[in-house]
Structures are given as structure tokens and as C-alpha cells.
Amino acid sequence: MKLLLRITSLFTLILFTPFLHADPTLPKTLDQLKDAIEKIRKDSNTPAIGIALVNRDGPYWIEALGEANTETHVKANENTMFPIASISKMFVSLAVLKLVEEGKLRLDDELKDLVPKINFENQWEKTNPVRLVNLLENTTGWDDVHLAEINFKKSDSSSLKSALDFHPDSRTSRWIPGTRYAYNSIAPAVAAYIVESMTGKKYENYIKENFFTPLDMKSTTFYKTSDYDTHGAVLYNANGTPEKYNFAQYRPSGSINSSTKEMANLLQFFIQRGEFSGHKILDKTSIDRMEKPTSTLGAAAGITSGYGLNNFTKGFEDFGYDFHGHDGGGTGSFSELMYSPALGQGYVILTNTNNGAAWQISQLLMSYLLKNGQKKTSVPLPLGNKLSSLPGVYVQLNYQVEIMRFASNIENAIKISVENNRVHRSPVFGGWLSNDYAIGENLLIDSWTGLPSIAIVNDPIAGETLQVNGELYKRIPALLFFSGIVLFLLLILSTIINIIFSITWVPRLLLGKIAKSASIKIRIWPLLASLTVAAIFLLIAFGGKNITVLGSVNWVSISLFLSSVLYPVFTVMSLMRVYKYRHEAIGRLTYWGTAAFSVLHVLLVVYLTYFGLTGFRGWAE
């Protein structure tokens, strides 16, 4: 669902924006940093921002800027509580690692053995079972939260097991587990249920006892408590309108509320490698393992960036420092926790809106932490035969939400070129341009992260592919890709023309002023097809503004279902009329235009059917 909302695009922006560190006006002191952050906050109309900077000695700057409530003008402070959203997932892996240390779990344990009552589908289970590590590194191959799960009655009293039992359909491996990464919120919830099963304790209670309490995170909670009601920041959408509190279906994956002060304690725990205030909570080896992606094809090929045990690994420009942590966002909030073990420093950002300001501040903070650093002087290896032959058009294979592939195939496509011993990636339709260089026969450094991030791998299903950080791409013929784009644009254009042109003859037909000749009859079904396909995309766009509309039974979702059923019917009828009237006295432009138009509709029907959008029932999918 996050993909539908485009929340995770912020992480992509981080990876593909190389310019900030070259700015000579970047802050060098804390006062300058505070002024720069406050300017971003005001320019972006962000109500409140909580910031914490921590090093090996502990926090050295904790502050909240702006207002927790813009209506009552309550100032935000270090104790103001914000949703940390998906940062919550980090606690799932911490809990599992604690049980691993105690000998109660192993990361290689098979899911079916740990919790037999949890339903899931994996056609490769006999040879490649879903393991605990796959749940934590998001390499199960499962889809993200389905629209139907919106119907789950979420509250602070709903149990984790009831949430997992509500709609298990998304827990189907779309590819061999342990080969491709795809972010989702369901796998961590299943891992949290394993924690419950192993300990006999409610997951939230286990986390409070073993992590919140020893980390002195007294007010941090999974629930909408009275403390949150008193100290919680009001959440706002991008227009400045207050948002309602969002109860999470899978609480372990995204429901924690915390303050800047207490999140600084969590950050200190990571920087001090499992210790806090002189007390060891986890072994250093557990923290090291948490930060290391291992269960993708790219990880086996030498990629070090990506997703570890609910812990992202990325870099910043070409400094060669790895940063670890997590971000989290939703309507009305965005948060990020990142740290560098080598630097011994990190930061926390908490906001009560999701407008991109946090991303700007993230870039600023990384630049500040690296202000005394030097970029690596790298001597790229000559590109080998395989890397030299990379140029072409690539489409993504590991989608977060399967139903969105119909759009993502185009939206996420990239093109690759090679020049002066460098590999350049960019969106097919222009934008950023990478400058990657080789450190091995099949391995590249992404100069924006400074880490081994790109590798040629052999996917057991798709064959030779290219992994970039966590994303997997397959080269396709450029002619095929651009032909599809041209055909789609032609369909849009002809649909618009068809609908506009209908104004000249439909009213006269209805009023009986023109006869139902073959020339008129051949136009009716293509017009109906045009109207229904237009309705499909308009309804999807309308529902995208409030995704709950598509996941429940209402006029929008029912209209989308009916339109997606009728569109193929009208398309087939259009083609049949073209064949039926092939010998009738119809103008050549009308006949052949209708024939071409009908064929375009057939191609789109095949495309939508392939991606599961014909007969689409959001409330049941």
C-alpha cells in the first residue's frame, strides 16, 4: 500500500541526489545547521520537526522546532511524540536477534516449522523454503498489504493473530525466496508473531520489557495512550489539514509513537553497538548482523547496500561511509533514524507531515556529519565484457505491490549507457544520471553512495539480470518498450478524439435525426470501450487520493469493477463489428480508423488482463 501512496519514493530520492555536498554554504556549526533546518521547515510549511544528533558519547543536540499544534500554537519540544511508522520494524529484528542469542531461534529456521498455523503459499517450499531471515530481509517474495486488508477493523485492542488471519492472500511467494528483495509490512508482522509464539508474551509487552525499559524509552508506545493524547503532535497532510490518528493493522510494522529525546536513546544504542548507559542489551555481533544484507542474489555477488534485518544500508556520495537505519512515513508524518558505525555518529528526524522536508534535512545532516570527511580517490577498473555490454532499456522485476506493475513497468524503467569507462543509469524519460564505476568483473560502485551497489546476477527465473541496491532489473528490447509507449499514446489520443467526435453524432442518433447505418453502428462499441477505459483510469486516479475507497465496497470500487468487466466486452464487440461490416458501404477512413482503434483496445485489454486489472475487485483483492 505504501507504493500506492508513493511514500517510499523519499528513500529513492536519497539514493539519486548527488548535489548537496558540493554547496560551499553548507553548515559547519550546530548554530548554522539549526538555522538551515529552520529555513527548510518554514519554506516547506512543516509544522514541527524533531532533531537529534548522537555520537559515541551520547546525544549532543536534541531539539524540536515549530509547533506541535498549529491551531493552539503549542510549541514542539524534545518530549513531543511523533509516529515513527516503519522504523518500528527495527524492533522486530532486535527481538528476534535477542532470541537467537538465547538459543531459542536461528535465522535459518523455516517458517512452516516455527508457526504452522500461519498460512502462506510458496511453490518452491520443498527446495527453497521461506526462512526467518527472509521475513526480516524482505526476501520472501510476498506482496505488500492488499487493498482488501483496509477492511480490517483496526484498533489498539485488535490482536496480531487476527490481523494475520484476516487476508493471508498476500503471503504468496511470487519468486524463489532468498533471491529478490521486495519491501512489505507483512513479513515483519509474521516475525513478530514468531516472537510471541517463542516467548508466550504479547509482542508489544516483550518489546517494552526488553527494549523500551532498558533504553529508558518510558513514553514510547505502540498505542494511542493518554500520554500520546497529551504530548502527541497533531498530524497534518500536505495541505495543512489535520489528519486522524491511524491505527495500524500490523502494529509491529509501523505503530510506535515516540519522542525525539527517546529516539536519541535508540540511536545511541546502535552507535554503541548494542549497549546503553553501560549496560549490554544485545551483543555487538547481533548489531553487525542486523546491518548486513545477505539473502539476495546481489548480496552473494558483493553488493553491500540494501536491506539487512529490517535495517537499510546506504552511503552518501563517494565518501565510502556506510549508513544504517530505517525511515517511516504515512499521511501526516515522516521519520528517519540513520547512523554510521565508522563515524560513530547518527541522527533522528521526526516530523508531523510528509511533504519532502525530512528528505532535505536528511541530506543536510549527512553532509554535516561528513563535513570533515574526504571523498575517496578511486581508480576504476576497466569495464569487463559483461559490464561493457550493459547498455539498453531495463524494467524492474521485484515489485512491492504486484497490482501496480501495469504502471511501474513504465514508471520505473531505466536506461543504461557506457562512456569513458563509466556506467550511466537514468530514467528512460530523462532525469538523474549516475556515474558508476567497476571494482570487479560484475560489480559496480554507485558513486552517489560510495558502496558496492550494482551487480550482474543470474536470477533462477529471469536469467541474467542487474541488481541495483535492492532492485532487480531485466533488459528488454528497446523497440518493444518504446513501441508499447507509442501504442499507449495512440490509444489515449484516439480515445480522446473518439469521445469528442461522438458529440457530433450521438445526440443526432438519439434524437432520430440520423439512421442506424453500418457507418454509425460500427462506431458505437468503440465509443463504449473508450468511455469505460477512461472511467477505469479516472476511478483509479480518484481512488488513489484516498486508498481506502478502492479497498472497500462503495460506488467508486463497484464502478471500477463494472468498468473493468465491461471494457473487455465492449472491446470484443468492437472487433466483431469491424469484421461484420467489412463488406458494407462505409467510408475507408471510418472503417479502417475503427479497425485500428479496436486493435489498440484489444492490446490494452491483454495488457490489463495480464496484470490482473480486468474484473478488479479492490475489496477482495
Secondary structure, DSSP 8 states (H G I E B T S, - for coil): -HHHHTTTHHHHHHHT---GGG-TTS--SHHHHHHHHHHHHHHTT-SEEEEEEEETTEEEEEEEEEEEETTTTEE--TT-EEE-GGGGHHHHHHHHHHHHHTTS--TT-BHHHH-TTS--B-TTTTTS--BHHHHHHT-S------GGGGGS---TT--HHHHHHH-GGG-B-SS-TTT-----SHHHHHHHHHHHHHHSS-HHHHHIIIIITTTT-SS-BSS--HHHHHHB---B-TTS-B------SSHHHH--EEEHHHHHHHHHHHHTTSEETTEESS-HHHHHHHT---SSHHHHTT---EE-SS-EEEE-TTS--EEEEEEEEETTEEEEEEEETTTTEEEEEEESS-SSHHHHHHHHHHHHHTTT--------B---HHHHT--EEEEE---SSGGGHHHHHHHT-EEEEEETTEEEEEETTS-----BEESSSSEEEETTTTEEEEEEEEETTTEEEEEETTEEEEEE-HHHHHHHHHHHHHHHHHHHHHHHHHTTTHHHHHTTSS---HHHHHHHHHHHHHHHHHHHHHHHHHHHHSGGGTTSSSHHHHHHHHHHHHHHHHHHHHHHHHHHTTTS---HHHHHHHHHHHHHHHHHHHHHHHTT-TT--TTT-
